[in-house]
Every structure is written in structure tokens, then in C-alpha cells.
Amino acid sequence: MTHLVKNARAELVRLWAGAQDPAHDLGHIDRVWANCQQIMADVPGLDADALQMAVIFHDAVNLPKDAPNRADASSLSARAAADWLTTQGWPAPRIAIVTHAIEAHSFSAAIAPRSDEARVLQDADRLEALGAIGLARMFAVAGAMGGALFDQDDPLAQHRPLNDRAYALDHLEVKLFRIAETMQTPTGRAMAEERAEWMFSFRARLLREIGGAATFF
């Protein structure tokens, strides 16, 4: 770990100021960077150091899921990254690579990625919403927001509107199963499809365990 990376992580911890978020912690940062390192093979020649700074700061300002200004989180995080990198003597063009990647990683902001660094970060971060880690984060966030695991009477929402604020399991259909279609890189898409397939298997097993096999299959 370079001196710059250590200092950047320390700045991130300072910005978080002890906030507790089960889905956004240093473990999340490390996993997103590990995803980036796998995906980077698709796009040789990108600025790896700028990408790593974008990874570290992409959730520097993490607004609650139900905050009215949730879509501003990525732009606020990009500003925090720019301010800190300026103090480290980074030139404006490289800072712009970092800030665009941060701004474009967010679902809520709906900004199309225009650089390789942005495409890789977007894919790497979205992989965190899939697979076993995606399910763990989904249920943790739902619990923190006061939601139930699922609707016992209609877990697949066959006779009611989907509502992922009320039921964690609904989030699979509302958002997560569609993530693979949004991936920007071949490696990212392959990883996403494998993780999504596992999530389908998990849901089928869950339905069997809660007595849904006869009703839903």
C-alpha cells in the first residue's frame, strides 16, 4: 500500500467521522478495488492510480437511501476527493478523471460513464450489489431502514405491487436482477451474470424453506 493510498484511506475515515453503515465501510472499498483489478484487464492503459483514488472516495459522502437529496451523494463525494487531491498536488486533468468516475458510478445520479476509469468503477461497485455479498448488504440495509425480510403471504409480489422499502426480497426484482444488463465491460458483465444466477438460486431455496415451493413453482 503506497503512502498516498494510506493517507487517502485515513482521509476517508475522517470524512465518515465514525458513521455506522453496514453496506459502506473499508471492507466495501477493498472489495470494489479487488473487482477493479479483475476488470482492468479489459481496458489496458487506464490511469490505475486515479482509479484507485476514485474507489477510495466514491462513497466519501454517503447519504441515507431515503434521503431526498440521495442523488447528490456522488457529486458531493467527487468534490471531497477533488479537495483532498488538490492538497496532494495532483494536477487538474487527473483530478477530473477521479471526479468523473465517482460521479458516474452512482445509480441515483444517472450519469453515463465517459472514460475507462469510470466504466471500470461503475462495474466494480455494482458487483457489490450481487452475489452473496450483495444479498448480505441488501438484508443489512433493509434491517437498518426498518424493512421486513419478505412478505410472508406473497413473497414474490404476485398479487401486490413490488415494494423494496417494505420488503428486502422485493429489491431483487426492483433493481438487483437487472444490474447485469447495465455492465460496461466484458469481464464485469460475466462476473455480474454469474452472481445474479446465484441469487436466483438463493431465492428459490428461500421460497422452499418458507413453504413457497408448492405455491410458487
Residue pairs with C-beta under 8 A, 6 or more apart in sequence:
4 49
4 53
4 88
5 52
5 56
7 88
8 53
8 56
8 57
8 84
9 26
9 29
9 56
11 84
12 26
12 29
12 56
12 57
12 60
13 26
15 60
15 61
15 80
16 60
16 62
19 62
21 62
21 144
22 137
22 140
22 141
22 144
23 137
23 140
23 141
24 59
24 62
28 59
28 128
29 55
29 56
29 59
31 128
31 133
32 55
32 58
32 121
32 124
32 125
32 127
32 128
33 52
33 55
33 56
33 124
35 123
35 124
35 125
35 127
35 128
35 188
35 191
36 51
36 52
36 55
36 120
36 121
36 124
38 187
38 191
39 120
39 123
39 124
39 185
39 187
39 188
39 191
40 46
40 48
40 51
40 120
41 187
42 120
42 185
42 186
42 187
42 188
43 116
43 119
43 120
43 185
45 116
46 115
46 116
46 117
46 120
47 94
47 97
47 117
50 94
50 97
50 98
50 101
50 117
51 101
51 117
51 120
51 121
53 81
53 85
53 98
54 81
54 97
54 98
54 101
54 102
54 105
54 117
54 118
54 121
55 121
55 124
56 81
57 77
57 78
57 80
57 81
57 84
57 98
57 102
58 74
58 77
58 101
58 102
58 105
58 121
58 125
59 73
59 77
60 76
60 77
60 80
60 81
61 73
61 76
61 77
61 80
62 73
62 77
63 69
63 70
63 72
63 73
63 76
64 70
64 145
65 141
65 145
66 145
66 165
67 73
70 108
71 106
71 108
71 109
71 110
72 109
73 106
73 108
73 109
74 102
74 103
74 104
74 105
74 106
74 108
74 109
74 111
75 103
75 109
77 102
78 98
78 99
78 100
78 102
78 103
79 99
81 95
81 98
81 99
81 102
82 95
82 98
82 99
85 94
85 95
85 98
86 95
97 115
97 117
98 117
100 113
100 114
100 115
100 117
100 118
101 113
101 115
101 117
101 118
101 120
101 121
101 122
102 121
103 109
103 111
104 111
104 112
104 113
104 114
104 118
104 121
104 122
105 113
105 118
105 121
105 122
105 125
107 175
113 119
113 121
113 122
113 184
119 184
119 185
120 184
120 185
120 188
122 182
122 184
123 183
123 184
123 185
123 187
123 188
123 189
123 191
123 192
124 188
126 179
126 182
126 183
126 188
126 192
127 134
127 188
127 191
127 192
127 195
128 134
128 137
129 137
129 138
129 175
129 176
129 179
130 176
130 179
130 180
130 192
130 195
130 196
130 199
131 194
131 195
131 196
131 198
131 199
132 198
134 176
134 195
134 199
135 199
135 202
138 168
138 171
138 172
138 176
139 149
139 168
141 168
142 148
142 149
142 164
142 167
142 168
142 171
143 168
145 165
147 164
147 165
147 166
147 167
147 168
148 166
148 167
148 168
149 167
149 168
149 169
150 167
150 168
150 169
150 170
150 206
150 210
151 157
151 160
151 166
151 167
151 169
151 170
152 210
154 160
155 167
155 169
155 206
155 207
155 210
155 212
155 216
156 207
156 212
156 216
157 163
157 167
157 170
157 173
158 216
162 170
162 173
162 174
163 170
164 170
164 171
164 174
164 175
169 203
169 206
172 199
172 203
176 196
176 199
177 196
177 199
177 200
179 192
179 196
180 189
180 192
180 193
180 196
183 189
183 192
204 217
206 212
207 213
207 216
207 217
